[in-house]
């Protein structure tokens, strides 16, 4: 089966968020199952080619769009047997100081999507797999313009909150036919909703956890598209993401000063000591370490975590926070660093090495998310024997079981968060055998991509059967 996998970011080449982890790991797992996978991404300035050199695949790729014909060129990099990376190059759109957050992002990714579609016409895959709003228009191009052998389309929603809504002039630029601008297709209250195109035109749709697939059909989580998603519920499924166990493995993690496995779990305390001292916190035995890694936005629950910190700092605990986001939370957390010296480490940056150390050295990992399509942090934490404390939404609800593989709360309040942390601390201080048994259980959880990739294979086969009328 030939899969054409399109994403705006791919780990380890360019990573901004969790989408990159999926786009880096799932195609690799699919190729191991015998698929031939072509991964397509923009040719950003920031790409780390991992010591390899791409070759020129297409010197001039015509990209017909509403304001006239544009062009790209395409590079190709072979990654392993059955897995190739294609880069859509256009200096004006992609040779910038960062991948995202420009006023013309909608135009940039419409261009990328149309260029990817034109590349797919050359490669003629069996399945085109699109991810999030950046590539959601591609199934529309397939619906209206595809004239090759039938091809199936899958649209993956990683985060419904970001939909690529823009003015009608971007619809004209997209080159979709004028008739498509109606409420049943891509119009959204007079605007052009790019993600809506992926939901309307794809053969199948998936989200990144079974619970999130149900949640987005409700007004609370549907972000204005719950009615459409309910309408297409027969084509909507949830498949949990996995983690790349080649990258996240405490037994061979290059960033850990001391490696450990399930059989040598006691060495995890040495990683904790190293981590605390590296960050200027004085280690003492018996004080648990709580950690948070993520964007400092309300979606991730940072608002209720900030409210909970003063009460947590009254206890014999350490806390480490790593991430960037809202300037308000930057300032608030810096004030807390000043208020609780020696107790809390605030790291307002993205730092992959430090993230690995935090996963490896922490006792508890906090994910108090307002909503969470899947979440990778809790799965990575478990792999390192770090027990998650999460809000029971989306993929967090699917992967963490209260009292078995972590601690779960439901009300979106700081008091509910504190109560769940108190349950975790009670286990740590008053039931050491129970704590170590839970630590071992979470390490044994299987969150590899193997089982998830097989579910995607089944979904691809279902799509092809639909196209063939089976």
C-alpha positions as a LaTeX table, in Angstrom:
\begin{tabular}{lrrr}
\hline
Residue & $x$ (\AA) & $y$ (\AA) & $z$ (\AA) \\
\hline
Unk1 & 0.00 & 0.00 & 0.00 \\
Unk2 & 1.36 & 3.40 & $-1.00$ \\
Unk3 & 0.66 & 6.17 & 1.53 \\
Unk4 & 1.09 & 9.89 & 0.83 \\
Unk5 & 1.38 & 11.47 & 4.29 \\
Unk6 & 1.18 & 15.29 & 4.39 \\
Unk7 & 2.10 & 17.33 & 7.48 \\
Unk8 & 3.20 & 20.88 & 8.25 \\
Unk9 & 5.96 & 19.57 & 10.57 \\
Unk10 & 7.86 & 16.30 & 10.96 \\
Unk11 & 10.14 & 15.23 & 13.80 \\
Unk12 & 13.18 & 15.22 & 13.89 \\
Unk13 & 13.45 & 17.65 & 10.95 \\
Unk14 & 11.20 & 20.45 & 12.23 \\
Unk15 & 9.21 & 20.24 & 15.46 \\
Unk16 & 6.92 & 22.85 & 16.98 \\
Unk17 & 4.22 & 20.69 & 18.58 \\
Unk18 & 2.93 & 17.16 & 19.01 \\
Unk19 & 1.92 & 16.88 & 15.35 \\
Unk20 & 5.62 & 16.59 & 14.46 \\
Unk21 & 6.00 & 13.58 & 16.76 \\
Unk22 & 3.11 & 11.80 & 15.05 \\
Unk23 & 4.35 & 12.70 & 11.56 \\
Unk24 & 7.82 & 11.42 & 12.45 \\
Unk25 & 6.80 & 8.16 & 14.13 \\
Unk26 & 3.63 & 6.89 & 12.41 \\
Unk27 & 5.07 & 6.76 & 8.87 \\
Unk28 & 8.10 & 4.88 & 10.22 \\
Unk29 & 5.82 & 2.33 & 11.90 \\
Unk30 & 3.73 & 2.01 & 8.73 \\
Unk31 & 6.83 & 1.35 & 6.62 \\
Unk32 & 7.82 & $-1.42$ & 9.03 \\
Unk33 & 4.43 & $-2.99$ & 8.35 \\
Unk34 & 5.21 & $-3.09$ & 4.63 \\
Unk35 & 3.75 & 0.20 & 3.40 \\
Unk36 & 5.60 & 2.49 & 1.04 \\
Unk37 & 5.25 & 5.91 & 2.68 \\
Unk38 & 5.96 & 9.32 & 1.15 \\
Unk39 & 6.03 & 12.02 & 3.85 \\
Unk40 & 5.54 & 15.57 & 2.53 \\
Unk41 & 6.33 & 18.79 & 4.39 \\
Unk42 & 7.31 & 22.39 & 3.57 \\
Unk43 & 10.99 & 23.08 & 2.91 \\
Unk44 & 11.53 & 25.35 & 5.90 \\
Unk45 & 14.76 & 27.17 & 6.55 \\
Unk46 & 14.97 & 25.48 & 9.98 \\
Unk47 & 15.13 & 21.89 & 8.74 \\
Unk48 & 17.74 & 19.73 & 10.43 \\
Unk49 & 18.64 & 17.10 & 7.85 \\
Unk50 & 20.31 & 14.87 & 10.47 \\
Unk51 & 23.56 & 14.82 & 8.50 \\
Unk52 & 21.89 & 13.69 & 5.26 \\
Unk53 & 21.62 & 15.50 & 1.93 \\
Unk54 & 18.38 & 15.58 & $-0.08$ \\
Unk55 & 18.38 & 15.27 & $-3.85$ \\
Unk56 & 16.31 & 17.26 & $-6.35$ \\
Unk57 & 13.16 & 15.34 & $-7.29$ \\
Unk58 & 11.31 & 17.98 & $-9.33$ \\
Unk59 & 12.97 & 21.17 & $-10.52$ \\
Unk60 & 9.72 & 22.93 & $-11.39$ \\
Unk61 & 6.34 & 21.91 & $-10.00$ \\
Unk62 & 3.45 & 23.97 & $-11.37$ \\
Unk63 & 1.01 & 25.03 & $-8.65$ \\
Unk64 & $-2.22$ & 26.42 & $-10.16$ \\
Unk65 & $-3.98$ & 28.76 & $-7.76$ \\
Unk66 & $-6.66$ & 31.43 & $-7.94$ \\
Unk67 & $-4.35$ & 34.37 & $-8.56$ \\
Unk68 & $-2.39$ & 32.63 & $-11.31$ \\
Unk69 & 0.12 & 29.84 & $-11.72$ \\
Unk70 & 2.84 & 29.61 & $-9.04$ \\
Unk71 & 5.76 & 27.21 & $-8.82$ \\
Unk72 & 7.68 & 25.12 & $-6.32$ \\
Unk73 & 10.55 & 22.71 & $-6.52$ \\
Unk74 & 10.70 & 19.41 & $-4.69$ \\
Unk75 & 13.56 & 17.72 & $-2.83$ \\
Unk76 & 13.61 & 14.08 & $-1.81$ \\
Unk77 & 15.40 & 12.40 & 1.10 \\
Unk78 & 15.35 & 8.61 & 1.54 \\
Unk79 & 15.02 & 7.82 & 5.25 \\
Unk80 & 14.80 & 4.02 & 5.29 \\
Unk81 & 13.39 & 1.21 & 3.17 \\
Unk82 & 9.84 & 2.16 & 2.23 \\
Unk83 & 10.05 & 5.67 & 3.71 \\
Unk84 & 10.90 & 8.88 & 1.83 \\
Unk85 & 10.65 & 12.55 & 2.77 \\
Unk86 & 9.59 & 15.11 & 0.14 \\
Unk87 & 10.10 & 18.83 & 0.68 \\
Unk88 & 7.96 & 21.46 & $-1.06$ \\
Unk89 & 10.29 & 24.40 & $-1.60$ \\
Unk90 & 9.31 & 28.01 & $-2.18$ \\
Unk91 & 11.61 & 30.67 & $-0.77$ \\
Unk92 & 8.96 & 33.37 & $-0.39$ \\
Unk93 & 6.69 & 31.14 & 1.68 \\
Unk94 & 9.03 & 28.90 & 3.66 \\
Unk95 & 12.47 & 30.47 & 3.98 \\
Unk96 & 11.46 & 32.45 & 7.07 \\
Unk97 & 12.65 & 32.71 & 10.66 \\
Unk98 & 10.02 & 30.25 & 11.96 \\
Unk99 & 7.52 & 27.75 & 10.52 \\
Unk100 & 4.35 & 29.48 & 11.74 \\
Unk101 & 2.74 & 32.67 & 13.06 \\
Unk102 & 2.81 & 34.93 & 10.02 \\
Unk103 & $-0.11$ & 37.08 & 8.78 \\
Unk104 & $-0.18$ & 35.12 & 5.51 \\
Unk105 & $-0.13$ & 31.62 & 7.06 \\
Unk106 & $-3.44$ & 30.69 & 5.41 \\
Unk107 & $-2.04$ & 31.54 & 1.98 \\
Unk108 & 1.26 & 29.75 & 2.72 \\
Unk109 & $-0.46$ & 26.49 & 3.63 \\
Unk110 & $-3.01$ & 26.67 & 0.83 \\
Unk111 & 0.00 & 26.90 & $-1.47$ \\
Unk112 & 1.65 & 23.97 & 0.32 \\
Unk113 & $-1.54$ & 21.93 & 0.06 \\
Unk114 & $-2.00$ & 22.55 & $-3.66$ \\
Unk115 & 1.67 & 21.81 & $-4.32$ \\
Unk116 & 1.34 & 18.58 & $-2.32$ \\
Unk117 & $-1.73$ & 17.64 & $-4.34$ \\
Unk118 & 0.20 & 18.19 & $-7.58$ \\
Unk119 & 3.02 & 16.00 & $-6.23$ \\
Unk120 & 0.47 & 13.31 & $-5.36$ \\
Unk121 & $-0.70$ & 13.36 & $-8.98$ \\
Unk122 & 2.87 & 12.46 & $-9.94$ \\
Unk123 & 3.36 & 9.74 & $-7.31$ \\
Unk124 & $-0.22$ & 8.33 & $-7.56$ \\
Unk125 & $-0.55$ & 6.83 & $-4.06$ \\
Unk126 & $-3.37$ & 4.62 & $-2.80$ \\
Unk127 & $-4.11$ & 6.86 & 0.20 \\
Unk128 & $-3.57$ & 10.57 & 0.85 \\
Unk129 & $-3.38$ & 11.12 & 4.61 \\
Unk130 & $-3.79$ & 14.79 & 5.64 \\
Unk131 & $-3.21$ & 16.31 & 9.07 \\
Unk132 & $-4.86$ & 19.33 & 10.71 \\
Unk133 & $-6.03$ & 22.52 & 8.99 \\
Unk134 & $-2.70$ & 23.14 & 7.23 \\
Unk135 & $-3.44$ & 20.30 & 4.77 \\
Unk136 & $-7.23$ & 19.98 & 5.12 \\
Unk137 & $-8.00$ & 21.44 & 1.70 \\
Unk138 & $-6.26$ & 18.60 & $-0.16$ \\
Unk139 & $-9.29$ & 16.24 & $-0.03$ \\
Unk140 & $-11.25$ & 19.06 & $-1.71$ \\
Unk141 & $-8.76$ & 19.09 & $-4.57$ \\
Unk142 & $-9.13$ & 15.32 & $-4.83$ \\
Unk143 & $-12.92$ & 15.57 & $-4.82$ \\
Unk144 & $-13.07$ & 18.18 & $-7.56$ \\
Unk145 & $-9.97$ & 17.71 & $-9.70$ \\
Unk146 & $-8.50$ & 14.18 & $-9.37$ \\
Unk147 & $-8.42$ & 12.41 & $-12.74$ \\
Unk148 & $-6.03$ & 9.53 & $-12.08$ \\
Unk149 & $-6.65$ & 6.05 & $-10.64$ \\
Unk150 & $-9.02$ & 6.37 & $-7.63$ \\
Unk151 & $-7.27$ & 7.51 & $-4.44$ \\
Unk152 & $-8.60$ & 7.36 & $-0.88$ \\
Unk153 & $-8.39$ & 10.28 & 1.56 \\
Unk154 & $-8.04$ & 10.34 & 5.35 \\
Unk155 & $-8.11$ & 13.52 & 7.41 \\
Unk156 & $-6.64$ & 13.42 & 10.93 \\
Unk157 & $-7.77$ & 16.02 & 13.47 \\
Unk158 & $-5.04$ & 16.56 & 16.03 \\
Unk159 & $-6.56$ & 19.71 & 17.51 \\
Unk160 & $-9.99$ & 20.95 & 16.43 \\
Unk161 & $-9.47$ & 24.35 & 18.06 \\
Unk162 & $-7.25$ & 25.53 & 15.19 \\
Unk163 & $-9.33$ & 25.53 & 12.01 \\
Unk164 & $-7.64$ & 27.90 & 9.56 \\
Unk165 & $-10.63$ & 30.24 & 9.28 \\
Unk166 & $-9.96$ & 33.10 & 6.85 \\
Unk167 & $-11.64$ & 35.62 & 4.56 \\
Unk168 & $-13.31$ & 34.72 & 1.30 \\
Unk169 & $-10.37$ & 36.03 & $-0.72$ \\
Unk170 & $-8.37$ & 33.01 & 0.47 \\
Unk171 & $-11.15$ & 30.76 & $-0.85$ \\
Unk172 & $-10.71$ & 32.43 & $-4.24$ \\
Unk173 & $-6.97$ & 31.91 & $-3.95$ \\
Unk174 & $-7.46$ & 28.21 & $-3.14$ \\
Unk175 & $-8.89$ & 27.56 & $-6.65$ \\
Unk176 & $-11.72$ & 25.38 & $-5.36$ \\
Unk177 & $-14.77$ & 25.87 & $-7.58$ \\
Unk178 & $-17.07$ & 28.78 & $-6.70$ \\
Unk179 & $-19.90$ & 26.33 & $-6.01$ \\
Unk180 & $-18.00$ & 24.95 & $-2.99$ \\
Unk181 & $-18.48$ & 28.19 & $-1.05$ \\
Unk182 & $-21.72$ & 27.25 & 0.68 \\
Unk183 & $-22.64$ & 26.21 & 4.26 \\
Unk184 & $-22.77$ & 22.52 & 3.32 \\
Unk185 & $-19.15$ & 22.62 & 2.16 \\
Unk186 & $-16.48$ & 25.16 & 3.17 \\
Unk187 & $-18.35$ & 28.35 & 4.06 \\
Unk188 & $-18.42$ & 29.14 & 7.78 \\
Unk189 & $-20.50$ & 32.21 & 8.71 \\
Unk190 & $-19.30$ & 34.03 & 5.61 \\
Unk191 & $-15.70$ & 32.92 & 6.09 \\
Unk192 & $-13.62$ & 30.14 & 4.51 \\
Unk193 & $-12.99$ & 27.34 & 7.02 \\
Unk194 & $-10.07$ & 25.26 & 5.75 \\
Unk195 & $-10.45$ & 22.49 & 8.34 \\
Unk196 & $-14.10$ & 22.13 & 7.39 \\
Unk197 & $-12.92$ & 21.13 & 3.90 \\
Unk198 & $-11.06$ & 18.17 & 5.36 \\
Unk199 & $-14.11$ & 17.06 & 7.33 \\
Unk200 & $-16.54$ & 17.48 & 4.42 \\
Unk201 & $-14.49$ & 16.00 & 1.57 \\
Unk202 & $-12.40$ & 13.19 & 3.14 \\
Unk203 & $-13.47$ & 9.59 & 2.77 \\
Unk204 & $-12.76$ & 9.00 & 6.46 \\
Unk205 & $-11.86$ & 11.22 & 9.42 \\
Unk206 & $-9.99$ & 10.30 & 12.55 \\
Unk207 & $-9.01$ & 11.97 & 15.77 \\
Unk208 & $-6.14$ & 10.97 & 17.99 \\
Unk209 & $-8.07$ & 9.23 & 20.76 \\
Unk210 & $-11.43$ & 7.44 & 21.06 \\
Unk211 & $-12.69$ & 9.79 & 23.78 \\
Unk212 & $-11.83$ & 12.92 & 21.78 \\
Unk213 & $-13.70$ & 11.46 & 18.80 \\
Unk214 & $-16.83$ & 11.44 & 20.96 \\
Unk215 & $-16.13$ & 14.78 & 22.67 \\
Unk216 & $-15.87$ & 16.78 & 19.44 \\
Unk217 & $-19.45$ & 15.83 & 18.55 \\
Unk218 & $-20.63$ & 17.92 & 21.51 \\
Unk219 & $-20.96$ & 21.73 & 21.78 \\
Unk220 & $-18.44$ & 21.83 & 24.66 \\
Unk221 & $-15.57$ & 20.41 & 22.60 \\
Unk222 & $-16.81$ & 20.76 & 19.00 \\
Unk223 & $-15.48$ & 24.29 & 18.43 \\
Unk224 & $-18.47$ & 25.16 & 16.29 \\
Unk225 & $-18.17$ & 22.07 & 14.08 \\
Unk226 & $-19.97$ & 19.58 & 16.35 \\
Unk227 & $-23.03$ & 19.48 & 14.08 \\
Unk228 & $-20.95$ & 18.63 & 11.01 \\
Unk229 & $-18.94$ & 16.02 & 12.92 \\
Unk230 & $-22.12$ & 14.45 & 14.23 \\
Unk231 & $-23.41$ & 14.35 & 10.66 \\
Unk232 & $-20.26$ & 12.52 & 9.57 \\
Unk233 & $-20.07$ & 10.30 & 12.67 \\
Unk234 & $-20.20$ & 7.10 & 10.58 \\
Unk235 & $-16.90$ & 8.18 & 8.97 \\
Unk236 & $-15.28$ & 9.36 & 12.24 \\
Unk237 & $-13.04$ & 7.13 & 14.38 \\
Unk238 & $-10.54$ & 7.64 & 17.18 \\
Unk239 & $-7.06$ & 6.07 & 17.17 \\
Unk240 & $-4.66$ & 6.76 & 20.02 \\
Unk241 & $-1.28$ & 8.15 & 19.13 \\
Unk242 & 1.78 & 6.25 & 20.22 \\
Unk243 & 5.24 & 7.35 & 21.25 \\
Unk244 & 8.52 & 6.72 & 19.48 \\
Unk245 & 10.23 & 4.22 & 21.76 \\
Unk246 & 13.49 & 4.68 & 19.88 \\
Unk247 & 13.57 & 8.23 & 21.24 \\
Unk248 & 11.84 & 7.76 & 24.59 \\
Unk249 & 13.48 & 4.88 & 26.42 \\
Unk250 & 15.17 & 5.33 & 29.81 \\
Unk251 & 17.36 & 2.32 & 29.12 \\
Unk252 & 19.24 & 4.03 & 26.28 \\
Unk253 & 18.21 & 7.71 & 26.42 \\
Unk254 & 21.26 & 9.73 & 25.37 \\
Unk255 & 20.15 & 12.68 & 27.52 \\
Unk256 & 20.01 & 10.78 & 30.81 \\
Unk257 & 23.25 & 10.78 & 32.86 \\
Unk258 & 22.20 & 7.43 & 34.36 \\
Unk259 & 20.18 & 4.93 & 32.34 \\
Unk260 & 17.60 & 2.69 & 34.02 \\
Unk261 & 15.12 & $-0.03$ & 33.19 \\
Unk262 & 12.28 & $-1.73$ & 35.04 \\
Unk263 & 14.86 & $-4.00$ & 36.71 \\
Unk264 & 17.06 & $-1.07$ & 37.76 \\
Unk265 & 14.29 & 1.39 & 38.63 \\
Unk266 & 16.09 & 2.52 & 41.81 \\
Unk267 & 18.54 & 4.42 & 39.58 \\
Unk268 & 15.71 & 6.81 & 38.70 \\
Unk269 & 16.35 & 8.55 & 42.05 \\
Unk270 & 19.90 & 9.31 & 40.89 \\
Unk271 & 18.49 & 11.00 & 37.78 \\
Unk272 & 16.20 & 13.04 & 40.02 \\
Unk273 & 19.14 & 14.16 & 42.17 \\
Unk274 & 21.15 & 15.13 & 39.06 \\
Unk275 & 18.19 & 17.06 & 37.61 \\
Unk276 & 17.45 & 19.02 & 40.78 \\
Unk277 & 21.08 & 20.00 & 41.28 \\
Unk278 & 21.40 & 20.97 & 37.60 \\
Unk279 & 18.49 & 23.39 & 38.09 \\
Unk280 & 19.78 & 24.80 & 41.37 \\
Unk281 & 17.42 & 22.93 & 43.70 \\
Unk282 & 18.98 & 21.14 & 46.68 \\
Unk283 & 18.03 & 17.47 & 46.68 \\
Unk284 & 16.86 & 15.76 & 49.82 \\
Unk285 & 15.45 & 12.25 & 49.99 \\
Unk286 & 11.74 & 11.92 & 50.62 \\
Unk287 & 10.62 & 15.08 & 48.79 \\
Unk288 & 8.72 & 14.17 & 45.61 \\
Unk289 & 9.28 & 16.03 & 42.35 \\
Unk290 & 6.23 & 17.28 & 40.39 \\
Unk291 & 6.70 & 18.46 & 36.82 \\
Unk292 & 4.86 & 20.14 & 33.97 \\
Unk293 & 6.02 & 20.31 & 30.34 \\
Unk294 & 3.87 & 22.08 & 27.77 \\
Unk295 & 2.61 & 25.27 & 26.23 \\
Unk296 & 1.72 & 27.92 & 28.76 \\
Unk297 & $-1.83$ & 28.42 & 27.51 \\
Unk298 & $-5.14$ & 27.82 & 29.23 \\
Unk299 & $-5.79$ & 24.74 & 27.06 \\
Unk300 & $-3.02$ & 22.97 & 28.96 \\
Unk301 & $-4.48$ & 23.87 & 32.35 \\
Unk302 & $-1.75$ & 26.29 & 33.30 \\
Unk303 & $-4.38$ & 28.64 & 34.77 \\
Unk304 & $-5.52$ & 26.16 & 37.43 \\
Unk305 & $-1.96$ & 24.94 & 37.98 \\
Unk306 & $-0.82$ & 28.49 & 38.77 \\
Unk307 & $-3.65$ & 28.79 & 41.27 \\
Unk308 & $-2.58$ & 25.52 & 42.92 \\
Unk309 & 1.15 & 26.30 & 43.21 \\
Unk310 & 1.04 & 28.38 & 46.46 \\
Unk311 & $-0.62$ & 25.51 & 48.34 \\
Unk312 & 1.76 & 22.98 & 46.81 \\
Unk313 & 4.75 & 25.06 & 47.87 \\
Unk314 & 3.61 & 24.70 & 51.50 \\
Unk315 & 4.31 & 20.98 & 51.20 \\
Unk316 & 7.66 & 19.16 & 51.13 \\
Unk317 & 7.76 & 18.94 & 47.33 \\
Unk318 & 9.77 & 20.27 & 44.40 \\
Unk319 & 8.27 & 21.50 & 41.14 \\
Unk320 & 9.72 & 22.00 & 37.65 \\
Unk321 & 7.91 & 23.78 & 34.83 \\
Unk322 & 9.20 & 23.79 & 31.25 \\
Unk323 & 7.47 & 25.60 & 28.39 \\
Unk324 & 6.62 & 28.85 & 26.66 \\
Unk325 & 3.39 & 30.65 & 25.88 \\
Unk326 & 1.38 & 33.56 & 27.19 \\
Unk327 & 3.38 & 36.55 & 28.41 \\
Unk328 & 0.99 & 36.76 & 31.37 \\
Unk329 & 1.99 & 33.29 & 32.54 \\
Unk330 & 5.66 & 34.00 & 31.88 \\
Unk331 & 5.48 & 36.93 & 34.31 \\
Unk332 & 3.34 & 35.06 & 36.84 \\
Unk333 & 5.69 & 32.07 & 36.92 \\
Unk334 & 8.75 & 34.30 & 37.21 \\
Unk335 & 7.15 & 35.88 & 40.27 \\
Unk336 & 6.60 & 32.43 & 41.74 \\
Unk337 & 10.24 & 31.55 & 41.14 \\
Unk338 & 11.15 & 34.58 & 43.23 \\
Unk339 & 8.56 & 33.73 & 45.89 \\
Unk340 & 9.67 & 30.10 & 46.36 \\
Unk341 & 13.46 & 29.92 & 45.89 \\
Unk342 & 14.88 & 26.43 & 46.13 \\
Unk343 & 11.44 & 24.87 & 45.69 \\
Unk344 & 10.44 & 25.57 & 42.09 \\
Unk345 & 12.35 & 25.78 & 38.81 \\
Unk346 & 10.77 & 27.81 & 36.01 \\
Unk347 & 12.21 & 27.25 & 32.52 \\
Unk348 & 10.54 & 29.48 & 29.93 \\
Unk349 & 11.89 & 27.82 & 26.81 \\
Unk350 & 11.75 & 24.70 & 24.69 \\
Unk351 & 14.63 & 22.41 & 25.61 \\
Unk352 & 14.50 & 18.81 & 24.40 \\
Unk353 & 17.41 & 17.63 & 26.56 \\
Unk354 & 15.87 & 19.14 & 29.68 \\
Unk355 & 12.51 & 17.60 & 28.78 \\
Unk356 & 14.08 & 14.13 & 28.71 \\
Unk357 & 15.72 & 14.78 & 32.08 \\
Unk358 & 12.40 & 15.91 & 33.55 \\
Unk359 & 10.62 & 12.80 & 32.28 \\
Unk360 & 13.43 & 10.67 & 33.67 \\
Unk361 & 13.81 & 12.36 & 37.07 \\
Unk362 & 10.27 & 13.30 & 38.11 \\
Unk363 & 8.01 & 11.35 & 40.44 \\
Unk364 & 4.75 & 12.80 & 39.14 \\
Unk365 & 3.85 & 14.45 & 35.82 \\
Unk366 & 1.01 & 16.98 & 35.75 \\
Unk367 & $-1.39$ & 17.39 & 32.79 \\
Unk368 & $-4.41$ & 19.36 & 34.03 \\
Unk369 & $-5.64$ & 20.12 & 30.49 \\
Unk370 & $-8.90$ & 21.89 & 29.74 \\
Unk371 & $-9.08$ & 19.62 & 26.68 \\
Unk372 & $-6.52$ & 17.19 & 25.28 \\
Unk373 & $-7.08$ & 15.43 & 21.94 \\
Unk374 & $-4.52$ & 12.74 & 22.80 \\
Unk375 & $-1.56$ & 13.94 & 24.81 \\
Unk376 & 1.88 & 12.42 & 24.49 \\
Unk377 & 3.40 & 13.72 & 27.72 \\
Unk378 & 1.52 & 11.28 & 29.94 \\
Unk379 & 2.61 & 8.33 & 27.78 \\
Unk380 & 6.23 & 9.46 & 27.69 \\
Unk381 & 6.19 & 10.01 & 31.45 \\
Unk382 & 4.91 & 6.46 & 32.02 \\
Unk383 & 7.68 & 5.02 & 29.91 \\
Unk384 & 10.12 & 6.64 & 32.38 \\
Unk385 & 8.26 & 5.44 & 35.48 \\
Unk386 & 6.85 & 8.90 & 36.17 \\
Unk387 & 3.25 & 8.68 & 37.37 \\
Unk388 & 0.78 & 11.00 & 35.59 \\
Unk389 & $-1.77$ & 13.22 & 37.34 \\
Unk390 & $-4.29$ & 14.26 & 34.67 \\
Unk391 & $-7.72$ & 15.68 & 33.99 \\
Unk392 & $-10.05$ & 13.03 & 32.58 \\
Unk393 & $-10.56$ & 14.37 & 29.07 \\
Unk394 & $-9.63$ & 13.14 & 25.58 \\
Unk395 & $-6.64$ & 10.86 & 25.32 \\
Unk396 & $-5.78$ & 11.45 & 28.98 \\
Unk397 & $-8.97$ & 9.64 & 29.97 \\
Unk398 & $-8.14$ & 6.81 & 27.56 \\
Unk399 & $-4.60$ & 6.25 & 28.85 \\
Unk400 & $-4.63$ & 6.96 & 32.61 \\
Unk401 & $-6.72$ & 4.92 & 35.06 \\
Unk402 & $-7.30$ & 6.27 & 38.57 \\
Unk403 & $-5.32$ & 4.37 & 41.19 \\
Unk404 & $-3.84$ & 1.98 & 38.62 \\
Unk405 & $-1.71$ & 3.98 & 36.21 \\
Unk406 & $-2.03$ & 7.43 & 37.73 \\
Unk407 & $-4.47$ & 9.90 & 39.23 \\
Unk408 & $-7.44$ & 11.51 & 37.48 \\
Unk409 & $-9.67$ & 14.48 & 38.25 \\
Unk410 & $-12.63$ & 15.82 & 36.27 \\
Unk411 & $-13.82$ & 19.23 & 37.49 \\
Unk412 & $-11.80$ & 21.99 & 35.87 \\
Unk413 & $-10.83$ & 23.69 & 39.14 \\
Unk414 & $-7.57$ & 24.10 & 41.02 \\
Unk415 & $-9.15$ & 22.44 & 44.06 \\
Unk416 & $-9.90$ & 19.28 & 42.04 \\
Unk417 & $-6.32$ & 19.34 & 40.77 \\
Unk418 & $-4.99$ & 19.71 & 44.33 \\
Unk419 & $-7.13$ & 16.82 & 45.54 \\
Unk420 & $-5.69$ & 14.52 & 42.86 \\
Unk421 & $-2.15$ & 15.62 & 43.69 \\
Unk422 & $-2.86$ & 14.97 & 47.37 \\
Unk423 & $-3.87$ & 11.39 & 46.50 \\
Unk424 & $-0.60$ & 10.99 & 44.62 \\
Unk425 & 1.46 & 12.45 & 47.49 \\
Unk426 & $-0.34$ & 10.25 & 50.01 \\
Unk427 & 0.72 & 7.20 & 48.01 \\
Unk428 & 4.29 & 8.48 & 47.80 \\
Unk429 & 4.64 & 9.24 & 51.52 \\
Unk430 & 2.43 & 6.62 & 53.15 \\
Unk431 & 2.45 & 3.57 & 50.88 \\
Unk432 & 5.92 & 3.12 & 49.43 \\
Unk433 & 5.17 & $-0.40$ & 48.17 \\
Unk434 & 2.04 & 0.87 & 46.45 \\
Unk435 & 3.99 & 3.75 & 44.93 \\
Unk436 & 6.72 & 1.51 & 43.52 \\
Unk437 & 4.15 & $-0.98$ & 42.22 \\
Unk438 & 2.33 & 1.82 & 40.37 \\
Unk439 & 5.64 & 3.09 & 39.02 \\
Unk440 & 6.38 & $-0.36$ & 37.64 \\
Unk441 & 2.87 & $-0.71$ & 36.20 \\
Unk442 & 3.12 & 2.51 & 34.24 \\
Unk443 & 6.49 & 1.45 & 32.80 \\
Unk444 & 4.86 & $-1.74$ & 31.53 \\
Unk445 & 2.10 & 0.11 & 29.66 \\
Unk446 & 2.40 & $-0.36$ & 25.89 \\
Unk447 & 2.13 & 2.99 & 24.14 \\
Unk448 & 4.30 & 2.12 & 21.16 \\
Unk449 & 3.21 & 2.95 & 17.63 \\
Unk450 & 2.97 & $-0.74$ & 16.70 \\
Unk451 & $-0.68$ & $-1.28$ & 17.67 \\
Unk452 & $-1.75$ & 2.21 & 16.51 \\
Unk453 & $-0.10$ & 1.73 & 13.10 \\
Unk454 & $-2.04$ & $-1.51$ & 12.63 \\
Unk455 & $-5.28$ & 0.36 & 13.31 \\
Unk456 & $-4.33$ & 2.94 & 10.67 \\
Unk457 & $-3.64$ & 0.09 & 8.23 \\
Unk458 & $-7.13$ & $-1.25$ & 8.92 \\
Unk459 & $-8.58$ & 2.23 & 8.33 \\
Unk460 & $-6.68$ & 2.63 & 5.06 \\
Unk461 & $-8.00$ & $-0.75$ & 3.89 \\
Unk462 & $-11.54$ & 0.28 & 4.79 \\
Unk463 & $-11.15$ & 3.47 & 2.75 \\
Unk464 & $-9.87$ & 1.54 & $-0.26$ \\
Unk465 & $-12.80$ & $-0.87$ & 0.01 \\
Unk466 & $-15.15$ & 2.13 & 0.00 \\
Unk467 & $-13.47$ & 3.52 & $-3.12$ \\
Unk468 & $-13.73$ & 0.16 & $-4.84$ \\
Unk469 & $-17.35$ & $-0.35$ & $-3.80$ \\
Unk470 & $-16.54$ & $-3.51$ & $-1.84$ \\
\hline
\end{tabular}
